Amino acid sequence: MHSEHSAVTPRRTLALAAGLTAVAVAATVTVGATSAHAAPLGQPSAPFPTECRSGSTLTLGELVPIVAKSLDARAPGAATTINSAAGRFSTQLHNSTVSTLVVTQRGSEVSPGQGVQATHGANALVQQVLSIKNGTYRDGYRLSSITLNDAIETVLVGIEANDAIVLDNIATILDEVASKAVSGAVGVPIVSSIIGSIAGKIVKTVVELPGTAAEKGGNALGDKADSTCLAAGDGTKPVQRERVKNAFAVNVSPELTTFAKSLSPSSGDCRPLAGLSLDEAIVYVGATHGSTLPKSQQASFAASVKSVRANLHKVYLSNAFVPKDKDELIGVFETVAGLPVIGGPGLTYAAGVLQNLTAGGELNHYIPLSDVSVNAVFNGGRAVNDLRTFKSTPEWALASAQGATKALCRTTDEGKPYPGADKTVYLGK
């Protein structure tokens, strides 16, 4: 650890970032134009002018004096106090170091072809993998050099993860109470179980509202910071985050390092992991893991992988029951999957099955389990969790992992265009 910089824990980082982000909201409203050649500060502009800097190019260190100046204009009598506080805060930001594994950039800045992933957790996971791949996971950034966008996205990752845990604890208790109450009133086991599950789902949705509102507000703030003129200057110049080498003692296993080094951001020229068949994924994971084992264990492990693949080839399922993505649904099926309160991965799965059956022919078209895509496997897992437990934490973890598989691809697949780029790939059709 570098002695001149303090290490910032994830919790404290979120607090600092959240505090400055809140001040930034005031800045987007209160700052005024400082240059006759720049677009009006604090105002959105479309198309965004190159002479303006937004949340993607403005660092936290640069934001402090801008906010202080806007506050000075509103309270000139308190200018000395405001400037003194701003100076102390600037020093704190400059002397604080935060791990590169904690800071999360907006998804569109990391992988433009993929955009923002399904969850903020997926976005964070992708960037952590890339940090391990690039060997920067022990490094840190000076907190003053990260962008406003970085701060907002990092806060949203924390909100999302915290909500999932808190919601599970609350919803589990209320779900049990609701289910028991319905069971006692109806008295028929099967009926009461179904109604109790629906009641639990409603309870969970109601409990989620505060967190959902906070996350939506954060997303809106991120979009506003990205499209609002916050300072005059060259908005096309990329930010150079100030890196502190080997600031944190982080240990990563050789196996995880090997996996990370074999991955790259996906694109139209690199099929995402989500598009691999289950058989391809097992071969890939097996080969990568096997390469890290002692030679004495590699033969037996390879035999185990071969056995798993053979068993998957023997199991067939109707193509009608292969889980779909929500954006693959059309018409009434898309509407059903998007119903408020009861909508979710479980209903999406049911709507997908009905759509397949309506199309005709799918029911009698059987494919081996080995040909089902990784993405479909994730959809199935999320549907099972949604229908059986309504747990937020597993759903968040599965959705984040699924989002990461859509944003990452095997390095060996780079430069190999494939049919259905950026879409779910179902093999065996």
C-alpha positions as CSV (number, residue, x, y, z in Angstrom):
1,M,0.0,0.0,0.0
2,H,1.3,3.5,-0.8
3,S,1.7,5.4,2.4
4,E,0.7,8.8,0.9
5,H,-2.7,7.5,-0.1
6,S,-5.4,6.1,2.2
7,A,-7.1,2.9,1.1
8,V,-10.8,3.4,0.7
9,T,-13.1,0.5,1.5
10,P,-16.0,-0.3,-0.8
11,R,-18.5,1.0,1.8
12,R,-16.7,4.3,2.3
13,T,-16.2,4.6,-1.5
14,L,-19.9,4.4,-2.0
15,A,-20.5,7.0,0.7
16,L,-18.0,9.4,-0.7
17,A,-19.2,8.9,-4.3
18,A,-22.9,9.2,-3.2
19,G,-22.2,12.4,-1.4
20,L,-20.4,14.0,-4.3
21,T,-23.0,12.7,-6.7
22,A,-25.8,14.4,-4.7
23,V,-23.9,17.6,-4.8
24,A,-23.5,17.1,-8.6
25,V,-27.2,17.1,-9.0
26,A,-27.3,20.6,-7.6
27,A,-24.4,21.5,-10.0
28,T,-26.4,20.4,-13.1
29,V,-29.1,22.9,-12.1
30,T,-27.2,25.8,-10.5
31,V,-24.1,26.3,-12.7
32,G,-24.2,28.9,-15.3
33,A,-22.5,29.4,-18.7
34,T,-18.9,30.6,-18.3
35,S,-17.9,30.8,-21.9
36,A,-19.6,32.5,-24.8
37,H,-18.4,29.7,-27.1
38,A,-19.7,26.9,-25.0
39,A,-23.2,25.5,-24.8
40,P,-25.2,26.7,-21.7
41,L,-23.9,24.8,-18.6
42,G,-26.4,22.8,-16.7
43,Q,-28.5,22.4,-19.9
44,P,-29.0,19.2,-21.9
45,S,-28.0,19.5,-25.5
46,A,-28.8,17.2,-28.5
47,P,-26.6,16.5,-30.3
48,F,-24.1,16.9,-27.4
49,P,-21.6,19.6,-28.2
50,T,-17.9,18.8,-28.3
51,E,-17.1,22.0,-26.3
52,C,-18.9,20.6,-23.3
53,R,-17.9,18.1,-20.7
54,S,-20.4,15.7,-19.2
55,G,-20.3,13.0,-16.5
56,S,-18.3,10.7,-18.8
57,T,-15.3,13.2,-19.0
58,L,-15.6,15.2,-15.8
59,T,-13.7,13.8,-12.8
60,L,-14.7,14.1,-9.2
61,G,-11.7,16.3,-8.5
62,E,-12.7,18.7,-11.2
63,L,-16.3,18.7,-10.1
64,V,-15.6,20.0,-6.6
65,P,-14.5,23.6,-7.6
66,I,-17.4,23.8,-10.1
67,V,-19.9,23.0,-7.4
68,A,-18.2,25.4,-5.0
69,K,-18.3,28.2,-7.5
70,S,-22.0,27.7,-8.1
71,L,-22.6,27.7,-4.3
72,D,-20.5,30.9,-4.0
73,A,-22.8,32.6,-6.5
74,R,-25.9,31.7,-4.5
75,A,-24.4,32.5,-1.0
76,P,-21.6,35.1,-1.5
77,G,-21.4,35.8,2.2
78,A,-20.4,32.2,2.8
79,A,-17.7,32.0,0.1
80,T,-14.8,31.7,2.5
81,T,-16.5,28.7,4.3
82,I,-17.5,27.1,1.1
83,N,-14.1,27.4,-0.5
84,S,-12.4,26.1,2.7
85,A,-14.7,23.0,2.8
86,A,-14.1,22.4,-0.9
87,G,-10.4,22.6,-0.5
88,R,-10.5,20.0,2.3
89,F,-12.7,17.7,0.3
90,S,-10.5,18.0,-2.7
91,T,-7.5,17.0,-0.6
92,Q,-9.4,14.0,0.8
93,L,-10.3,12.9,-2.7
94,H,-6.7,13.3,-4.0
95,N,-5.2,11.4,-1.1
96,S,-7.7,8.5,-1.2
97,T,-7.1,5.4,-3.3
98,V,-9.9,3.0,-4.4
99,S,-9.5,-0.4,-5.8
100,T,-9.9,-0.9,-9.6
101,L,-12.1,-3.9,-8.6
102,V,-14.6,-1.5,-6.9
103,V,-14.9,1.3,-9.4
104,T,-17.4,0.5,-12.1
105,Q,-17.7,2.3,-15.4
106,R,-20.9,2.5,-17.3
107,G,-21.4,-0.5,-19.5
108,S,-21.5,1.5,-22.8
109,E,-18.0,2.9,-22.0
110,V,-16.5,-0.6,-21.6
111,S,-18.2,-2.5,-24.4
112,P,-20.1,-0.1,-26.8
113,G,-21.4,-3.0,-28.8
114,Q,-23.2,-4.5,-25.8
115,G,-24.3,-1.3,-24.1
116,V,-25.4,-1.3,-20.4
117,Q,-25.9,-4.9,-19.3
118,A,-29.1,-6.4,-17.8
119,T,-27.9,-5.5,-14.3
120,H,-25.3,-3.2,-12.8
121,G,-23.9,-6.4,-11.1
122,A,-23.3,-7.9,-14.6
123,N,-21.4,-4.7,-15.6
124,A,-19.3,-4.8,-12.5
125,L,-18.5,-8.5,-13.0
126,V,-17.4,-8.0,-16.5
127,Q,-15.0,-5.2,-15.5
128,Q,-13.6,-7.3,-12.6
129,V,-12.9,-10.1,-15.1
130,L,-11.2,-7.7,-17.5
131,S,-9.1,-6.2,-14.6
132,I,-7.9,-9.7,-13.7
133,K,-7.2,-10.4,-17.4
134,N,-5.2,-7.2,-17.7
135,G,-3.3,-7.7,-14.4
136,T,-4.6,-4.5,-12.9
137,Y,-6.6,-6.0,-10.1
138,R,-4.0,-5.0,-7.4
139,D,-4.0,-1.4,-8.6
140,G,-6.1,1.5,-7.4
141,Y,-7.3,4.8,-8.7
142,R,-7.0,8.2,-7.0
143,L,-10.6,8.9,-6.1
144,S,-10.2,12.4,-7.5
145,S,-9.5,11.0,-10.9
146,I,-12.6,8.8,-11.4
147,T,-15.5,10.3,-13.4
148,L,-18.9,11.3,-12.2
149,N,-20.3,8.4,-14.3
150,D,-17.9,6.0,-12.5
151,A,-19.2,7.3,-9.1
152,I,-22.9,7.0,-10.1
153,E,-22.5,3.5,-11.6
154,T,-20.5,2.3,-8.5
155,V,-23.3,3.5,-6.2
156,L,-25.9,1.7,-8.4
157,V,-24.0,-1.6,-8.1
158,G,-24.2,-1.2,-4.3
159,I,-27.8,-0.3,-4.3
160,E,-28.7,-3.3,-6.5
161,A,-26.8,-5.8,-4.4
162,N,-28.0,-4.4,-1.1
163,D,-31.6,-4.4,-2.2
164,A,-31.5,-8.0,-3.2
165,I,-30.2,-9.1,0.2
166,V,-32.6,-6.8,2.2
167,L,-35.6,-7.7,0.1
168,D,-35.0,-11.4,0.6
169,N,-35.0,-11.1,4.4
170,I,-38.2,-9.0,4.5
171,A,-40.1,-10.8,1.7
172,T,-39.4,-14.3,3.1
173,I,-41.1,-13.4,6.4
174,L,-44.0,-11.7,4.7
175,D,-44.4,-14.4,2.1
176,E,-44.7,-17.0,4.9
177,V,-47.3,-15.0,6.7
178,A,-49.3,-14.4,3.5
179,S,-49.1,-18.1,2.5
180,K,-50.2,-19.3,5.9
181,A,-53.1,-16.8,6.0
182,V,-54.3,-17.9,2.6
183,S,-53.9,-21.6,3.4
184,G,-56.0,-21.2,6.5
185,A,-58.7,-19.4,4.6
186,V,-58.9,-21.7,1.6
187,G,-58.3,-25.0,3.2
188,V,-57.4,-26.8,0.0
189,P,-53.7,-27.6,-0.1
190,I,-53.1,-27.2,-3.9
191,V,-55.3,-24.2,-4.3
192,S,-53.9,-22.5,-1.2
193,S,-50.4,-23.2,-2.3
194,I,-50.9,-21.5,-5.7
195,I,-52.8,-18.5,-4.1
196,G,-50.2,-18.3,-1.4
197,S,-47.4,-18.1,-4.0
198,I,-49.2,-15.3,-5.8
199,A,-49.7,-13.5,-2.5
200,G,-46.0,-13.9,-1.8
201,K,-45.2,-12.5,-5.2
202,I,-47.4,-9.4,-4.6
203,V,-45.8,-8.9,-1.2
204,K,-42.3,-9.2,-2.7
205,T,-43.2,-6.6,-5.4
206,V,-44.5,-4.1,-2.8
207,V,-41.4,-4.5,-0.7
208,E,-39.2,-4.0,-3.8
209,L,-40.8,-0.6,-4.6
210,P,-38.5,1.6,-2.5
211,G,-35.3,0.0,-3.9
212,T,-36.6,-0.1,-7.4
213,A,-37.4,3.6,-7.2
214,A,-33.9,4.4,-5.9
215,E,-32.3,2.4,-8.7
216,K,-34.5,4.0,-11.3
217,G,-33.7,7.4,-9.9
218,G,-30.0,6.5,-10.0
219,N,-30.3,5.4,-13.6
220,A,-32.0,8.6,-14.5
221,L,-29.3,10.6,-12.8
222,G,-26.6,8.7,-14.7
223,D,-28.4,9.4,-18.0
224,K,-28.7,13.1,-17.1
225,A,-25.0,13.4,-16.1
226,D,-24.1,11.8,-19.4
227,S,-26.2,14.2,-21.4
228,T,-25.8,17.5,-19.5
229,C,-23.2,20.2,-20.1
230,L,-21.5,20.4,-16.7
231,A,-18.4,22.3,-17.7
232,A,-16.8,24.0,-20.6
233,G,-14.0,22.1,-22.3
234,D,-13.2,19.4,-24.8
235,G,-15.9,16.7,-24.3
236,T,-14.2,14.3,-26.8
237,K,-11.0,14.0,-24.8
238,P,-10.9,10.6,-22.9
239,V,-10.3,10.7,-19.2
240,Q,-7.0,9.3,-17.9
241,R,-7.8,7.9,-14.5
242,E,-4.7,8.2,-12.2
243,R,-3.6,4.7,-11.3
244,V,-1.7,3.8,-8.2
245,K,0.2,0.6,-8.9
246,N,0.0,-2.4,-6.5
247,A,-2.0,-0.4,-4.0
248,F,-4.0,-3.4,-2.7
249,A,-2.9,-6.9,-1.6
250,V,-5.4,-8.8,-3.7
251,N,-4.8,-12.5,-4.4
252,V,-6.4,-14.2,-7.4
253,S,-6.2,-18.0,-7.9
254,P,-4.2,-19.2,-10.9
255,E,-7.4,-20.9,-12.2
256,L,-9.4,-17.7,-12.2
257,T,-6.5,-15.9,-13.8
258,T,-6.4,-18.5,-16.6
259,F,-10.2,-18.1,-17.2
260,A,-10.0,-14.3,-17.3
261,K,-7.1,-14.3,-19.7
262,S,-9.1,-16.5,-22.1
263,L,-11.9,-13.9,-22.3
264,S,-12.6,-10.7,-24.2
265,P,-15.5,-8.2,-24.6
266,S,-18.0,-9.8,-27.0
267,S,-19.0,-8.1,-30.3
268,G,-20.4,-8.9,-33.7
269,D,-17.1,-10.5,-34.4
270,C,-16.9,-12.6,-31.2
271,R,-19.7,-14.9,-30.2
272,P,-20.6,-14.3,-26.5
273,L,-20.4,-17.1,-24.0
274,A,-24.2,-17.0,-23.8
275,G,-24.4,-18.1,-27.4
276,L,-22.3,-21.3,-26.8
277,S,-24.1,-24.6,-26.6
278,L,-23.9,-26.4,-23.3
279,D,-21.6,-28.9,-24.9
280,E,-19.2,-26.2,-26.2
281,A,-19.3,-24.5,-22.7
282,I,-18.4,-27.7,-21.0
283,V,-15.5,-28.4,-23.4
284,Y,-14.2,-24.8,-22.9
285,V,-14.5,-24.8,-19.1
286,G,-13.1,-28.3,-18.9
287,A,-10.1,-27.5,-21.0
288,T,-9.4,-24.3,-19.1
289,H,-9.7,-25.9,-15.7
290,G,-7.8,-29.0,-16.8
291,S,-4.8,-26.9,-17.9
292,T,-4.4,-25.7,-14.3
293,L,-4.4,-29.2,-12.8
294,P,-1.3,-31.3,-12.0
295,K,-0.5,-33.7,-14.8
296,S,-1.3,-36.6,-12.6
297,Q,-5.0,-35.4,-12.4
298,Q,-5.5,-34.3,-16.0
299,A,-6.4,-37.7,-17.5
300,S,-9.1,-38.5,-14.9
301,F,-10.6,-35.0,-15.2
302,A,-10.7,-35.3,-18.9
303,A,-12.5,-38.6,-18.6
304,S,-15.1,-37.0,-16.3
305,V,-15.7,-34.2,-18.8
306,K,-16.2,-36.8,-21.6
307,S,-18.7,-38.7,-19.4
308,V,-20.7,-35.5,-18.7
309,R,-20.8,-34.6,-22.4
310,A,-21.9,-38.1,-23.4
311,N,-24.8,-38.0,-20.8
312,L,-26.0,-34.6,-22.1
313,H,-26.1,-36.0,-25.7
314,K,-28.4,-38.8,-24.5
315,V,-31.0,-36.4,-22.9
316,Y,-33.5,-35.0,-25.4
317,L,-36.2,-32.3,-24.8
318,S,-38.8,-30.7,-27.0
319,N,-37.7,-27.5,-28.6
320,A,-41.0,-25.9,-27.4
321,F,-39.7,-26.0,-23.8
322,V,-36.3,-24.3,-24.5
323,P,-36.4,-21.1,-22.4
324,K,-36.5,-17.9,-24.4
325,D,-35.3,-14.3,-23.7
326,K,-38.0,-11.8,-23.0
327,D,-37.0,-9.8,-26.1
328,E,-37.7,-12.9,-28.2
329,L,-41.4,-12.8,-27.3
330,I,-43.9,-11.1,-29.7
331,G,-47.5,-9.9,-29.6
332,V,-49.7,-11.1,-26.8
333,F,-46.9,-13.3,-25.3
334,E,-44.7,-10.2,-24.9
335,T,-47.6,-8.4,-23.2
336,V,-48.2,-11.3,-20.8
337,A,-44.6,-11.6,-19.8
338,G,-44.5,-7.9,-19.0
339,L,-47.6,-7.9,-16.7
340,P,-47.0,-5.9,-13.5
341,V,-46.6,-7.7,-10.2
342,I,-46.8,-11.3,-11.5
343,G,-44.3,-10.8,-14.4
344,G,-40.8,-12.2,-14.1
345,P,-38.6,-15.0,-15.4
346,G,-41.2,-17.6,-14.6
347,L,-44.0,-16.0,-16.6
348,T,-41.5,-15.2,-19.4
349,Y,-40.7,-18.9,-19.6
350,A,-44.4,-19.8,-19.7
351,A,-45.1,-17.2,-22.4
352,G,-42.2,-18.5,-24.4
353,V,-43.5,-22.1,-24.3
354,L,-47.0,-20.9,-25.4
355,Q,-45.5,-18.9,-28.2
356,N,-43.6,-22.0,-29.4
357,L,-46.7,-24.2,-29.2
358,T,-48.7,-21.6,-31.1
359,A,-46.1,-21.5,-33.9
360,G,-46.6,-25.2,-34.4
361,G,-44.0,-28.0,-35.1
362,E,-41.8,-27.1,-32.1
363,L,-43.4,-29.6,-29.8
364,N,-42.3,-32.6,-31.9
365,H,-38.9,-31.2,-32.6
366,Y,-36.5,-32.7,-30.1
367,I,-32.9,-31.6,-29.5
368,P,-30.2,-33.0,-27.2
369,L,-29.6,-31.1,-24.0
370,S,-26.0,-30.6,-25.1
371,D,-27.3,-28.3,-27.9
372,V,-29.2,-25.9,-25.7
373,S,-27.5,-22.6,-25.4
374,V,-25.9,-21.3,-22.2
375,N,-28.3,-18.3,-22.3
376,A,-31.3,-20.7,-22.3
377,V,-29.8,-22.6,-19.3
378,F,-29.6,-19.3,-17.4
379,N,-33.2,-18.4,-18.4
380,G,-34.3,-21.8,-17.1
381,G,-32.5,-21.4,-13.8
382,R,-34.0,-17.9,-13.3
383,A,-37.5,-19.3,-14.1
384,V,-37.2,-22.1,-11.6
385,N,-36.0,-19.7,-8.9
386,D,-38.9,-17.3,-9.7
387,L,-41.6,-20.0,-9.6
388,R,-40.3,-21.8,-6.6
389,T,-38.7,-19.3,-4.2
390,F,-39.2,-15.7,-5.4
391,K,-35.8,-15.0,-3.9
392,S,-34.1,-11.8,-5.0
393,T,-30.5,-12.7,-4.2
394,P,-30.3,-15.8,-6.5
395,E,-32.2,-13.9,-9.2
396,W,-29.8,-11.0,-9.0
397,A,-26.8,-13.4,-9.0
398,L,-28.1,-15.4,-12.0
399,A,-29.1,-12.2,-13.9
400,S,-25.7,-10.7,-13.3
401,A,-23.8,-13.9,-14.4
402,Q,-26.1,-14.2,-17.5
403,G,-25.4,-10.5,-18.4
404,A,-21.7,-11.2,-18.0
405,T,-21.9,-14.2,-20.4
406,K,-23.5,-11.9,-23.0
407,A,-20.8,-9.3,-22.6
408,L,-17.8,-11.7,-22.7
409,C,-16.5,-14.1,-25.3
410,R,-13.7,-16.6,-25.8
411,T,-10.6,-14.8,-27.1
412,T,-10.1,-17.7,-29.5
413,D,-13.5,-16.6,-31.1
414,E,-12.3,-13.1,-31.9
415,G,-12.6,-12.1,-35.5
416,K,-15.1,-14.9,-36.3
417,P,-18.5,-13.4,-37.3
418,Y,-21.4,-15.7,-36.5
419,P,-25.1,-15.9,-37.5
420,G,-27.3,-14.1,-35.0
421,A,-24.8,-11.7,-33.6
422,D,-26.1,-10.0,-30.5
423,K,-29.0,-12.4,-30.3
424,T,-29.6,-15.6,-28.4
425,V,-28.3,-18.5,-30.3
426,Y,-30.3,-21.7,-30.1
427,L,-28.3,-24.5,-31.7
428,G,-29.9,-27.7,-33.1
429,K,-32.7,-26.0,-35.0
